[in-house]
Amino acid sequence: MITKRFIMALIGVGVLLTSASAFAQGAQPAAKDKSDGYGYEFSDDPLSAGGFGPNDATIRVRPGPVRTTLIRPRTSFVPEMLKSVENL
């Protein structure tokens, strides 16, 4: 019985020792110097570009269609109902 426990403990320790360890990704190297020739530099400012002044042309968008319902209320319902009741 002791040997059975010893063997099970030995198998358990073996499984724990042979399991794969998870490691975090290594640190990235420091930021590269801008002298490597890759990059963009924009010299214009989009906010100072033309087209945003009060005297500039504006773009007008046509308004959307007016939606009307197909169900229209009957405005003459009560007088028609009274006419039908009078004939009874």
PDB file of N, CA, C and O in Angstrom, chain B, residues numbered from 101:
ATOM      1  N   MET B 101       0.816  -1.181   0.000  1.00  0.00           N
ATOM      2  CA  MET B 101       0.000   0.000   0.000  1.00  0.00           C
ATOM      3  C   MET B 101       0.869   1.257   0.000  1.00  0.00           C
ATOM      4  O   MET B 101       0.537   2.245  -0.655  1.00  0.00           O
ATOM      5  N   ILE B 102       1.953   1.218   0.718  1.00  0.00           N
ATOM      6  CA  ILE B 102       2.863   2.355   0.741  1.00  0.00           C
ATOM      7  C   ILE B 102       3.540   2.494  -0.617  1.00  0.00           C
ATOM      8  O   ILE B 102       3.779   3.608  -1.084  1.00  0.00           O
ATOM      9  N   THR B 103       3.842   1.389  -1.236  1.00  0.00           N
ATOM     10  CA  THR B 103       4.487   1.467  -2.544  1.00  0.00           C
ATOM     11  C   THR B 103       3.541   2.039  -3.595  1.00  0.00           C
ATOM     12  O   THR B 103       3.976   2.729  -4.516  1.00  0.00           O
ATOM     13  N   LYS B 104       2.256   1.754  -3.457  1.00  0.00           N
ATOM     14  CA  LYS B 104       1.277   2.292  -4.395  1.00  0.00           C
ATOM     15  C   LYS B 104       1.212   3.820  -4.268  1.00  0.00           C
ATOM     16  O   LYS B 104       1.177   4.529  -5.274  1.00  0.00           O
ATOM     17  N   ARG B 105       1.195   4.319  -3.028  1.00  0.00           N
ATOM     18  CA  ARG B 105       1.185   5.769  -2.804  1.00  0.00           C
ATOM     19  C   ARG B 105       2.482   6.396  -3.298  1.00  0.00           C
ATOM     20  O   ARG B 105       2.477   7.474  -3.892  1.00  0.00           O
ATOM     21  N   PHE B 106       3.573   5.719  -3.048  1.00  0.00           N
ATOM     22  CA  PHE B 106       4.867   6.240  -3.480  1.00  0.00           C
ATOM     23  C   PHE B 106       4.930   6.340  -5.006  1.00  0.00           C
ATOM     24  O   PHE B 106       5.432   7.326  -5.546  1.00  0.00           O
ATOM     25  N   ILE B 107       4.429   5.333  -5.687  1.00  0.00           N
ATOM     26  CA  ILE B 107       4.438   5.335  -7.149  1.00  0.00           C
ATOM     27  C   ILE B 107       3.524   6.436  -7.678  1.00  0.00           C
ATOM     28  O   ILE B 107       3.887   7.127  -8.630  1.00  0.00           O
ATOM     29  N   MET B 108       2.347   6.616  -7.082  1.00  0.00           N
ATOM     30  CA  MET B 108       1.420   7.670  -7.517  1.00  0.00           C
ATOM     31  C   MET B 108       2.027   9.052  -7.278  1.00  0.00           C
ATOM     32  O   MET B 108       1.898   9.941  -8.119  1.00  0.00           O
ATOM     33  N   ALA B 109       2.687   9.232  -6.133  1.00  0.00           N
ATOM     34  CA  ALA B 109       3.331  10.508  -5.849  1.00  0.00           C
ATOM     35  C   ALA B 109       4.470  10.753  -6.829  1.00  0.00           C
ATOM     36  O   ALA B 109       4.658  11.878  -7.292  1.00  0.00           O
ATOM     37  N   LEU B 110       5.214   9.735  -7.143  1.00  0.00           N
ATOM     38  CA  LEU B 110       6.313   9.851  -8.096  1.00  0.00           C
ATOM     39  C   LEU B 110       5.789  10.217  -9.492  1.00  0.00           C
ATOM     40  O   LEU B 110       6.396  11.037 -10.181  1.00  0.00           O
ATOM     41  N   ILE B 111       4.681   9.622  -9.908  1.00  0.00           N
ATOM     42  CA  ILE B 111       4.069   9.954 -11.195  1.00  0.00           C
ATOM     43  C   ILE B 111       3.563  11.394 -11.177  1.00  0.00           C
ATOM     44  O   ILE B 111       3.751  12.116 -12.156  1.00  0.00           O
ATOM     45  N   GLY B 112       2.928  11.827 -10.091  1.00  0.00           N
ATOM     46  CA  GLY B 112       2.436  13.195  -9.979  1.00  0.00           C
ATOM     47  C   GLY B 112       3.560  14.214 -10.041  1.00  0.00           C
ATOM     48  O   GLY B 112       3.431  15.230 -10.723  1.00  0.00           O
ATOM     49  N   VAL B 113       4.656  13.963  -9.346  1.00  0.00           N
ATOM     50  CA  VAL B 113       5.788  14.872  -9.382  1.00  0.00           C
ATOM     51  C   VAL B 113       6.401  14.894 -10.780  1.00  0.00           C
ATOM     52  O   VAL B 113       6.830  15.944 -11.257  1.00  0.00           O
ATOM     53  N   GLY B 114       6.441  13.754 -11.423  1.00  0.00           N
ATOM     54  CA  GLY B 114       6.976  13.687 -12.779  1.00  0.00           C
ATOM     55  C   GLY B 114       6.128  14.493 -13.761  1.00  0.00           C
ATOM     56  O   GLY B 114       6.661  15.171 -14.639  1.00  0.00           O
ATOM     57  N   VAL B 115       4.807  14.414 -13.608  1.00  0.00           N
ATOM     58  CA  VAL B 115       3.922  15.178 -14.484  1.00  0.00           C
ATOM     59  C   VAL B 115       4.119  16.671 -14.245  1.00  0.00           C
ATOM     60  O   VAL B 115       4.174  17.442 -15.203  1.00  0.00           O
ATOM     61  N   LEU B 116       4.224  17.089 -12.995  1.00  0.00           N
ATOM     62  CA  LEU B 116       4.424  18.502 -12.685  1.00  0.00           C
ATOM     63  C   LEU B 116       5.754  19.021 -13.201  1.00  0.00           C
ATOM     64  O   LEU B 116       5.836  20.161 -13.659  1.00  0.00           O
ATOM     65  N   LEU B 117       6.779  18.218 -13.137  1.00  0.00           N
ATOM     66  CA  LEU B 117       8.098  18.670 -13.567  1.00  0.00           C
ATOM     67  C   LEU B 117       8.244  18.684 -15.087  1.00  0.00           C
ATOM     68  O   LEU B 117       9.034  19.459 -15.624  1.00  0.00           O
ATOM     69  N   THR B 118       7.491  17.836 -15.781  1.00  0.00           N
ATOM     70  CA  THR B 118       7.633  17.785 -17.234  1.00  0.00           C
ATOM     71  C   THR B 118       6.622  18.677 -17.952  1.00  0.00           C
ATOM     72  O   THR B 118       6.658  18.771 -19.179  1.00  0.00           O
ATOM     73  N   SER B 119       5.736  19.323 -17.230  1.00  0.00           N
ATOM     74  CA  SER B 119       4.753  20.183 -17.894  1.00  0.00           C
ATOM     75  C   SER B 119       5.449  21.414 -18.466  1.00  0.00           C
ATOM     76  O   SER B 119       6.463  21.869 -17.937  1.00  0.00           O
ATOM     77  N   ALA B 120       4.897  21.942 -19.541  1.00  0.00           N
ATOM     78  CA  ALA B 120       5.491  23.098 -20.213  1.00  0.00           C
ATOM     79  C   ALA B 120       5.203  24.364 -19.415  1.00  0.00           C
ATOM     80  O   ALA B 120       4.108  24.544 -18.882  1.00  0.00           O
ATOM     81  N   SER B 121       6.179  25.213 -19.345  1.00  0.00           N
ATOM     82  CA  SER B 121       6.003  26.481 -18.653  1.00  0.00           C
ATOM     83  C   SER B 121       5.618  27.557 -19.660  1.00  0.00           C
ATOM     84  O   SER B 121       6.067  27.532 -20.806  1.00  0.00           O
ATOM     85  N   ALA B 122       4.796  28.490 -19.236  1.00  0.00           N
ATOM     86  CA  ALA B 122       4.386  29.590 -20.099  1.00  0.00           C
ATOM     87  C   ALA B 122       5.186  30.822 -19.720  1.00  0.00           C
ATOM     88  O   ALA B 122       5.251  31.200 -18.550  1.00  0.00           O
ATOM     89  N   PHE B 123       5.786  31.435 -20.707  1.00  0.00           N
ATOM     90  CA  PHE B 123       6.579  32.633 -20.468  1.00  0.00           C
ATOM     91  C   PHE B 123       5.990  33.790 -21.252  1.00  0.00           C
ATOM     92  O   PHE B 123       5.436  33.599 -22.335  1.00  0.00           O
ATOM     93  N   ALA B 124       6.109  34.971 -20.711  1.00  0.00           N
ATOM     94  CA  ALA B 124       5.636  36.164 -21.409  1.00  0.00           C
ATOM     95  C   ALA B 124       6.590  36.487 -22.545  1.00  0.00           C
ATOM     96  O   ALA B 124       7.746  36.066 -22.552  1.00  0.00           O
ATOM     97  N   GLN B 125       6.077  37.247 -23.505  1.00  0.00           N
ATOM     98  CA  GLN B 125       6.896  37.638 -24.633  1.00  0.00           C
ATOM     99  C   GLN B 125       7.999  38.570 -24.154  1.00  0.00           C
ATOM    100  O   GLN B 125       7.789  39.376 -23.247  1.00  0.00           O
ATOM    101  N   GLY B 126       9.145  38.461 -24.751  1.00  0.00           N
ATOM    102  CA  GLY B 126      10.286  39.282 -24.360  1.00  0.00           C
ATOM    103  C   GLY B 126      10.040  40.759 -24.624  1.00  0.00           C
ATOM    104  O   GLY B 126       9.188  41.113 -25.439  1.00  0.00           O
ATOM    105  N   ALA B 127      10.773  41.610 -23.948  1.00  0.00           N
ATOM    106  CA  ALA B 127      10.625  43.056 -24.108  1.00  0.00           C
ATOM    107  C   ALA B 127      11.066  43.465 -25.503  1.00  0.00           C
ATOM    108  O   ALA B 127      12.047  42.948 -26.037  1.00  0.00           O
ATOM    109  N   GLN B 128      10.325  44.404 -26.086  1.00  0.00           N
ATOM    110  CA  GLN B 128      10.670  44.909 -27.405  1.00  0.00           C
ATOM    111  C   GLN B 128      11.865  45.849 -27.293  1.00  0.00           C
ATOM    112  O   GLN B 128      12.037  46.509 -26.269  1.00  0.00           O
ATOM    113  N   PRO B 129      12.678  45.915 -28.318  1.00  0.00           N
ATOM    114  CA  PRO B 129      13.807  46.840 -28.270  1.00  0.00           C
ATOM    115  C   PRO B 129      13.305  48.282 -28.215  1.00  0.00           C
ATOM    116  O   PRO B 129      12.160  48.558 -28.572  1.00  0.00           O
ATOM    117  N   ALA B 130      14.139  49.174 -27.782  1.00  0.00           N
ATOM    118  CA  ALA B 130      13.769  50.581 -27.654  1.00  0.00           C
ATOM    119  C   ALA B 130      13.372  51.145 -29.006  1.00  0.00           C
ATOM    120  O   ALA B 130      13.719  50.588 -30.047  1.00  0.00           O
ATOM    121  N   ALA B 131      12.645  52.251 -28.985  1.00  0.00           N
ATOM    122  CA  ALA B 131      12.172  52.869 -30.222  1.00  0.00           C
ATOM    123  C   ALA B 131      13.339  53.187 -31.149  1.00  0.00           C
ATOM    124  O   ALA B 131      14.386  53.675 -30.725  1.00  0.00           O
ATOM    125  N   LYS B 132      13.123  52.897 -32.413  1.00  0.00           N
ATOM    126  CA  LYS B 132      14.201  53.114 -33.370  1.00  0.00           C
ATOM    127  C   LYS B 132      14.405  54.603 -33.608  1.00  0.00           C
ATOM    128  O   LYS B 132      13.487  55.409 -33.461  1.00  0.00           O
ATOM    129  N   ASP B 133      15.605  54.936 -33.969  1.00  0.00           N
ATOM    130  CA  ASP B 133      15.939  56.326 -34.266  1.00  0.00           C
ATOM    131  C   ASP B 133      15.313  56.705 -35.601  1.00  0.00           C
ATOM    132  O   ASP B 133      15.175  55.842 -36.469  1.00  0.00           O
ATOM    133  N   LYS B 134      14.933  57.949 -35.795  1.00  0.00           N
ATOM    134  CA  LYS B 134      14.278  58.382 -37.019  1.00  0.00           C
ATOM    135  C   LYS B 134      15.244  58.449 -38.195  1.00  0.00           C
ATOM    136  O   LYS B 134      14.830  58.761 -39.311  1.00  0.00           O
ATOM    137  N   SER B 135      16.484  58.172 -37.974  1.00  0.00           N
ATOM    138  CA  SER B 135      17.457  58.235 -39.056  1.00  0.00           C
ATOM    139  C   SER B 135      17.466  56.970 -39.912  1.00  0.00           C
ATOM    140  O   SER B 135      18.290  56.850 -40.819  1.00  0.00           O
ATOM    141  N   ASP B 136      16.561  56.021 -39.638  1.00  0.00           N
ATOM    142  CA  ASP B 136      16.571  54.796 -40.431  1.00  0.00           C
ATOM    143  C   ASP B 136      15.890  54.975 -41.784  1.00  0.00           C
ATOM    144  O   ASP B 136      15.894  54.043 -42.587  1.00  0.00           O
ATOM    145  N   GLY B 137      15.298  56.155 -42.068  1.00  0.00           N
ATOM    146  CA  GLY B 137      14.760  56.439 -43.388  1.00  0.00           C
ATOM    147  C   GLY B 137      13.320  56.038 -43.574  1.00  0.00           C
ATOM    148  O   GLY B 137      12.812  56.148 -44.690  1.00  0.00           O
ATOM    149  N   TYR B 138      12.641  55.588 -42.566  1.00  0.00           N
ATOM    150  CA  TYR B 138      11.250  55.168 -42.703  1.00  0.00           C
ATOM    151  C   TYR B 138      10.390  56.044 -41.811  1.00  0.00           C
ATOM    152  O   TYR B 138      10.609  56.100 -40.601  1.00  0.00           O
ATOM    153  N   GLY B 139       9.424  56.722 -42.389  1.00  0.00           N
ATOM    154  CA  GLY B 139       8.524  57.560 -41.619  1.00  0.00           C
ATOM    155  C   GLY B 139       7.882  58.599 -42.507  1.00  0.00           C
ATOM    156  O   GLY B 139       8.269  58.772 -43.662  1.00  0.00           O
ATOM    157  N   TYR B 140       6.904  59.285 -41.964  1.00  0.00           N
ATOM    158  CA  TYR B 140       6.173  60.308 -42.704  1.00  0.00           C
ATOM    159  C   TYR B 140       6.181  61.592 -41.897  1.00  0.00           C
ATOM    160  O   TYR B 140       6.120  61.583 -40.667  1.00  0.00           O
ATOM    161  N   GLU B 141       6.258  62.685 -42.617  1.00  0.00           N
ATOM    162  CA  GLU B 141       6.165  63.991 -41.976  1.00  0.00           C
ATOM    163  C   GLU B 141       5.264  64.854 -42.849  1.00  0.00           C
ATOM    164  O   GLU B 141       5.563  65.088 -44.020  1.00  0.00           O
ATOM    165  N   PHE B 142       4.163  65.324 -42.277  1.00  0.00           N
ATOM    166  CA  PHE B 142       3.212  66.138 -43.013  1.00  0.00           C
ATOM    167  C   PHE B 142       3.464  67.595 -42.662  1.00  0.00           C
ATOM    168  O   PHE B 142       3.440  67.982 -41.494  1.00  0.00           O
ATOM    169  N   SER B 143       3.702  68.383 -43.680  1.00  0.00           N
ATOM    170  CA  SER B 143       4.033  69.786 -43.437  1.00  0.00           C
ATOM    171  C   SER B 143       2.798  70.673 -43.420  1.00  0.00           C
ATOM    172  O   SER B 143       2.855  71.774 -42.872  1.00  0.00           O
ATOM    173  N   ASP B 144       1.693  70.239 -43.994  1.00  0.00           N
ATOM    174  CA  ASP B 144       0.498  71.086 -44.005  1.00  0.00           C
ATOM    175  C   ASP B 144      -0.414  70.713 -42.840  1.00  0.00           C
ATOM    176  O   ASP B 144      -0.393  69.587 -42.342  1.00  0.00           O
ATOM    177  N   ASP B 145      -1.200  71.672 -42.431  1.00  0.00           N
ATOM    178  CA  ASP B 145      -2.146  71.462 -41.346  1.00  0.00           C
ATOM    179  C   ASP B 145      -3.541  71.411 -41.955  1.00  0.00           C
ATOM    180  O   ASP B 145      -3.955  72.385 -42.584  1.00  0.00           O
ATOM    181  N   PRO B 146      -4.284  70.315 -41.796  1.00  0.00           N
ATOM    182  CA  PRO B 146      -5.599  70.240 -42.440  1.00  0.00           C
ATOM    183  C   PRO B 146      -6.578  71.291 -41.916  1.00  0.00           C
ATOM    184  O   PRO B 146      -7.524  71.641 -42.621  1.00  0.00           O
ATOM    185  N   LEU B 147      -6.381  71.796 -40.712  1.00  0.00           N
ATOM    186  CA  LEU B 147      -7.298  72.811 -40.199  1.00  0.00           C
ATOM    187  C   LEU B 147      -7.024  74.177 -40.809  1.00  0.00           C
ATOM    188  O   LEU B 147      -7.922  75.016 -40.864  1.00  0.00           O
ATOM    189  N   SER B 148      -5.818  74.411 -41.262  1.00  0.00           N
ATOM    190  CA  SER B 148      -5.523  75.692 -41.875  1.00  0.00           C
ATOM    191  C   SER B 148      -5.725  75.657 -43.391  1.00  0.00           C
ATOM    192  O   SER B 148      -5.435  76.637 -44.076  1.00  0.00           O
ATOM    193  N   ALA B 149      -6.213  74.548 -43.911  1.00  0.00           N
ATOM    194  CA  ALA B 149      -6.497  74.454 -45.334  1.00  0.00           C
ATOM    195  C   ALA B 149      -7.729  75.290 -45.648  1.00  0.00           C
ATOM    196  O   ALA B 149      -8.522  75.576 -44.752  1.00  0.00           O
ATOM    197  N   GLY B 150      -7.902  75.688 -46.906  1.00  0.00           N
ATOM    198  CA  GLY B 150      -9.029  76.518 -47.296  1.00  0.00           C
ATOM    199  C   GLY B 150     -10.334  75.742 -47.276  1.00  0.00           C
ATOM    200  O   GLY B 150     -10.350  74.519 -47.134  1.00  0.00           O
ATOM    201  N   GLY B 151     -11.428  76.476 -47.419  1.00  0.00           N
ATOM    202  CA  GLY B 151     -12.725  75.831 -47.513  1.00  0.00           C
ATOM    203  C   GLY B 151     -13.517  75.868 -46.227  1.00  0.00           C
ATOM    204  O   GLY B 151     -14.627  75.338 -46.185  1.00  0.00           O
ATOM    205  N   PHE B 152     -12.992  76.473 -45.175  1.00  0.00           N
ATOM    206  CA  PHE B 152     -13.706  76.493 -43.907  1.00  0.00           C
ATOM    207  C   PHE B 152     -14.085  77.900 -43.467  1.00  0.00           C
ATOM    208  O   PHE B 152     -14.574  78.086 -42.353  1.00  0.00           O
ATOM    209  N   GLY B 153     -13.867  78.887 -44.318  1.00  0.00           N
ATOM    210  CA  GLY B 153     -14.155  80.271 -43.951  1.00  0.00           C
ATOM    211  C   GLY B 153     -15.622  80.624 -44.153  1.00  0.00           C
ATOM    212  O   GLY B 153     -16.354  79.860 -44.782  1.00  0.00           O
ATOM    213  N   PRO B 154     -16.069  81.766 -43.633  1.00  0.00           N
ATOM    214  CA  PRO B 154     -17.477  82.161 -43.787  1.00  0.00           C
ATOM    215  C   PRO B 154     -17.816  82.592 -45.206  1.00  0.00           C
ATOM    216  O   PRO B 154     -18.991  82.570 -45.575  1.00  0.00           O
ATOM    217  N   ASN B 155     -16.849  82.977 -46.005  1.00  0.00           N
ATOM    218  CA  ASN B 155     -17.120  83.421 -47.371  1.00  0.00           C
ATOM    219  C   ASN B 155     -16.890  82.328 -48.399  1.00  0.00           C
ATOM    220  O   ASN B 155     -17.041  82.576 -49.596  1.00  0.00           O
ATOM    221  N   ASP B 156     -16.534  81.146 -47.978  1.00  0.00           N
ATOM    222  CA  ASP B 156     -16.283  80.046 -48.903  1.00  0.00           C
ATOM    223  C   ASP B 156     -17.600  79.380 -49.291  1.00  0.00           C
ATOM    224  O   ASP B 156     -18.608  79.514 -48.597  1.00  0.00           O
ATOM    225  N   ALA B 157     -17.574  78.667 -50.405  1.00  0.00           N
ATOM    226  CA  ALA B 157     -18.766  77.974 -50.881  1.00  0.00           C
ATOM    227  C   ALA B 157     -19.121  76.844 -49.920  1.00  0.00           C
ATOM    228  O   ALA B 157     -18.246  76.156 -49.394  1.00  0.00           O
ATOM    229  N   THR B 158     -20.406  76.668 -49.705  1.00  0.00           N
ATOM    230  CA  THR B 158     -20.867  75.593 -48.825  1.00  0.00           C
ATOM    231  C   THR B 158     -21.561  74.527 -49.656  1.00  0.00           C
ATOM    232  O   THR B 158     -22.101  74.810 -50.726  1.00  0.00           O
ATOM    233  N   ILE B 159     -21.544  73.341 -49.171  1.00  0.00           N
ATOM    234  CA  ILE B 159     -22.205  72.219 -49.833  1.00  0.00           C
ATOM    235  C   ILE B 159     -23.570  72.056 -49.182  1.00  0.00           C
ATOM    236  O   ILE B 159     -23.672  71.857 -47.972  1.00  0.00           O
ATOM    237  N   ARG B 160     -24.606  72.141 -49.984  1.00  0.00           N
ATOM    238  CA  ARG B 160     -25.964  71.988 -49.453  1.00  0.00           C
ATOM    239  C   ARG B 160     -26.491  70.618 -49.874  1.00  0.00           C
ATOM    240  O   ARG B 160     -26.365  70.208 -51.028  1.00  0.00           O
ATOM    241  N   VAL B 161     -27.068  69.944 -48.928  1.00  0.00           N
ATOM    242  CA  VAL B 161     -27.599  68.611 -49.176  1.00  0.00           C
ATOM    243  C   VAL B 161     -29.109  68.712 -49.291  1.00  0.00           C
ATOM    244  O   VAL B 161     -29.759  69.388 -48.494  1.00  0.00           O
ATOM    245  N   ARG B 162     -29.654  68.044 -50.276  1.00  0.00           N
ATOM    246  CA  ARG B 162     -31.099  68.057 -50.468  1.00  0.00           C
ATOM    247  C   ARG B 162     -31.764  67.355 -49.292  1.00  0.00           C
ATOM    248  O   ARG B 162     -31.300  66.290 -48.882  1.00  0.00           O
ATOM    249  N   PRO B 163     -32.831  67.913 -48.738  1.00  0.00           N
ATOM    250  CA  PRO B 163     -33.485  67.256 -47.591  1.00  0.00           C
ATOM    251  C   PRO B 163     -34.098  65.928 -48.000  1.00  0.00           C
ATOM    252  O   PRO B 163     -34.433  65.707 -49.163  1.00  0.00           O
ATOM    253  N   GLY B 164     -34.234  65.071 -47.037  1.00  0.00           N
ATOM    254  CA  GLY B 164     -34.797  63.755 -47.299  1.00  0.00           C
ATOM    255  C   GLY B 164     -36.268  63.835 -47.640  1.00  0.00           C
ATOM    256  O   GLY B 164     -36.891  64.878 -47.441  1.00  0.00           O
ATOM    257  N   PRO B 165     -36.838  62.754 -48.150  1.00  0.00           N
ATOM    258  CA  PRO B 165     -38.246  62.772 -48.537  1.00  0.00           C
ATOM    259  C   PRO B 165     -39.148  62.870 -47.313  1.00  0.00           C
ATOM    260  O   PRO B 165     -38.820  62.382 -46.232  1.00  0.00           O
ATOM    261  N   VAL B 166     -40.294  63.515 -47.516  1.00  0.00           N
ATOM    262  CA  VAL B 166     -41.278  63.630 -46.448  1.00  0.00           C
ATOM    263  C   VAL B 166     -42.081  62.343 -46.430  1.00  0.00           C
ATOM    264  O   VAL B 166     -42.659  61.943 -47.441  1.00  0.00           O
ATOM    265  N   ARG B 167     -42.113  61.711 -45.295  1.00  0.00           N
ATOM    266  CA  ARG B 167     -42.827  60.438 -45.169  1.00  0.00           C
ATOM    267  C   ARG B 167     -44.278  60.707 -44.768  1.00  0.00           C
ATOM    268  O   ARG B 167     -44.542  61.404 -43.789  1.00  0.00           O
ATOM    269  N   THR B 168     -45.194  60.157 -45.521  1.00  0.00           N
ATOM    270  CA  THR B 168     -46.604  60.265 -45.168  1.00  0.00           C
ATOM    271  C   THR B 168     -47.126  58.870 -44.909  1.00  0.00           C
ATOM    272  O   THR B 168     -46.671  57.898 -45.511  1.00  0.00           O
ATOM    273  N   THR B 169     -48.067  58.786 -44.026  1.00  0.00           N
ATOM    274  CA  THR B 169     -48.628  57.486 -43.689  1.00  0.00           C
ATOM    275  C   THR B 169     -49.753  57.142 -44.658  1.00  0.00           C
ATOM    276  O   THR B 169     -50.460  58.025 -45.143  1.00  0.00           O
ATOM    277  N   LEU B 170     -49.906  55.886 -44.926  1.00  0.00           N
ATOM    278  CA  LEU B 170     -50.984  55.439 -45.798  1.00  0.00           C
ATOM    279  C   LEU B 170     -52.306  55.357 -45.049  1.00  0.00           C
ATOM    280  O   LEU B 170     -53.371  55.335 -45.667  1.00  0.00           O
ATOM    281  N   ILE B 171     -52.246  55.313 -43.734  1.00  0.00           N
ATOM    282  CA  ILE B 171     -53.458  55.256 -42.929  1.00  0.00           C
ATOM    283  C   ILE B 171     -53.867  56.679 -42.595  1.00  0.00           C
ATOM    284  O   ILE B 171     -53.142  57.401 -41.909  1.00  0.00           O
ATOM    285  N   ARG B 172     -55.031  57.076 -43.082  1.00  0.00           N
ATOM    286  CA  ARG B 172     -55.515  58.435 -42.828  1.00  0.00           C
ATOM    287  C   ARG B 172     -56.737  58.357 -41.914  1.00  0.00           C
ATOM    288  O   ARG B 172     -57.616  57.519 -42.112  1.00  0.00           O
ATOM    289  N   PRO B 173     -56.785  59.223 -40.927  1.00  0.00           N
ATOM    290  CA  PRO B 173     -57.947  59.175 -40.027  1.00  0.00           C
ATOM    291  C   PRO B 173     -59.217  59.641 -40.742  1.00  0.00           C
ATOM    292  O   PRO B 173     -59.180  60.524 -41.599  1.00  0.00           O
ATOM    293  N   ARG B 174     -60.315  59.040 -40.376  1.00  0.00           N
ATOM    294  CA  ARG B 174     -61.602  59.419 -40.964  1.00  0.00           C
ATOM    295  C   ARG B 174     -62.168  60.572 -40.156  1.00  0.00           C
ATOM    296  O   ARG B 174     -62.602  60.384 -39.019  1.00  0.00           O
ATOM    297  N   THR B 175     -62.166  61.744 -40.727  1.00  0.00           N
ATOM    298  CA  THR B 175     -62.646  62.924 -40.010  1.00  0.00           C
ATOM    299  C   THR B 175     -64.168  62.978 -39.973  1.00  0.00           C
ATOM    300  O   THR B 175     -64.742  63.639 -39.108  1.00  0.00           O
ATOM    301  N   SER B 176     -64.813  62.302 -40.882  1.00  0.00           N
ATOM    302  CA  SER B 176     -66.276  62.347 -40.908  1.00  0.00           C
ATOM    303  C   SER B 176     -66.889  61.077 -40.327  1.00  0.00           C
ATOM    304  O   SER B 176     -67.995  60.698 -40.710  1.00  0.00           O
ATOM    305  N   PHE B 177     -66.201  60.427 -39.428  1.00  0.00           N
ATOM    306  CA  PHE B 177     -66.679  59.153 -38.893  1.00  0.00           C
ATOM    307  C   PHE B 177     -67.930  59.339 -38.036  1.00  0.00           C
ATOM    308  O   PHE B 177     -68.900  58.596 -38.185  1.00  0.00           O
ATOM    309  N   VAL B 178     -67.910  60.328 -37.141  1.00  0.00           N
ATOM    310  CA  VAL B 178     -69.032  60.499 -36.223  1.00  0.00           C
ATOM    311  C   VAL B 178     -70.319  60.878 -36.974  1.00  0.00           C
ATOM    312  O   VAL B 178     -71.359  60.277 -36.704  1.00  0.00           O
ATOM    313  N   PRO B 179     -70.298  61.848 -37.904  1.00  0.00           N
ATOM    314  CA  PRO B 179     -71.548  62.128 -38.627  1.00  0.00           C
ATOM    315  C   PRO B 179     -72.065  60.933 -39.437  1.00  0.00           C
ATOM    316  O   PRO B 179     -73.275  60.723 -39.518  1.00  0.00           O
ATOM    317  N   GLU B 180     -71.160  60.150 -40.038  1.00  0.00           N
ATOM    318  CA  GLU B 180     -71.605  58.971 -40.784  1.00  0.00           C
ATOM    319  C   GLU B 180     -72.219  57.940 -39.845  1.00  0.00           C
ATOM    320  O   GLU B 180     -73.194  57.280 -40.202  1.00  0.00           O
ATOM    321  N   MET B 181     -71.654  57.795 -38.643  1.00  0.00           N
ATOM    322  CA  MET B 181     -72.193  56.854 -37.683  1.00  0.00           C
ATOM    323  C   MET B 181     -73.595  57.301 -37.237  1.00  0.00           C
ATOM    324  O   MET B 181     -74.496  56.472 -37.107  1.00  0.00           O
ATOM    325  N   LEU B 182     -73.777  58.582 -37.006  1.00  0.00           N
ATOM    326  CA  LEU B 182     -75.089  59.071 -36.599  1.00  0.00           C
ATOM    327  C   LEU B 182     -76.127  58.862 -37.699  1.00  0.00           C
ATOM    328  O   LEU B 182     -77.282  58.556 -37.404  1.00  0.00           O
ATOM    329  N   LYS B 183     -75.736  59.023 -38.949  1.00  0.00           N
ATOM    330  CA  LYS B 183     -76.656  58.802 -40.064  1.00  0.00           C
ATOM    331  C   LYS B 183     -77.099  57.334 -40.122  1.00  0.00           C
ATOM    332  O   LYS B 183     -78.263  57.031 -40.386  1.00  0.00           O
ATOM    333  N   SER B 184     -76.148  56.435 -39.869  1.00  0.00           N
ATOM    334  CA  SER B 184     -76.506  55.002 -39.911  1.00  0.00           C
ATOM    335  C   SER B 184     -77.375  54.616 -38.728  1.00  0.00           C
ATOM    336  O   SER B 184     -78.165  53.680 -38.851  1.00  0.00           O
ATOM    337  N   VAL B 185     -77.270  55.283 -37.596  1.00  0.00           N
ATOM    338  CA  VAL B 185     -78.083  54.960 -36.423  1.00  0.00           C
ATOM    339  C   VAL B 185     -79.498  55.524 -36.593  1.00  0.00           C
ATOM    340  O   VAL B 185     -80.456  54.924 -36.106  1.00  0.00           O
ATOM    341  N   GLU B 186     -79.644  56.649 -37.264  1.00  0.00           N
ATOM    342  CA  GLU B 186     -80.948  57.263 -37.457  1.00  0.00           C
ATOM    343  C   GLU B 186     -81.883  56.377 -38.263  1.00  0.00           C
ATOM    344  O   GLU B 186     -83.098  56.426 -38.076  1.00  0.00           O
ATOM    345  N   ASN B 187     -81.331  55.571 -39.153  1.00  0.00           N
ATOM    346  CA  ASN B 187     -82.170  54.696 -39.981  1.00  0.00           C
ATOM    347  C   ASN B 187     -82.683  53.490 -39.229  1.00  0.00           C
ATOM    348  O   ASN B 187     -83.541  52.777 -39.748  1.00  0.00           O
ATOM    349  N   LEU B 188     -82.202  53.235 -38.044  1.00  0.00           N
ATOM    350  CA  LEU B 188     -82.702  52.057 -37.296  1.00  0.00           C
ATOM    351  C   LEU B 188     -84.001  52.338 -36.722  1.00  0.00           C
ATOM    352  O   LEU B 188     -84.583  51.478 -36.060  1.00  0.00           O
TER     353      LEU B 188
END
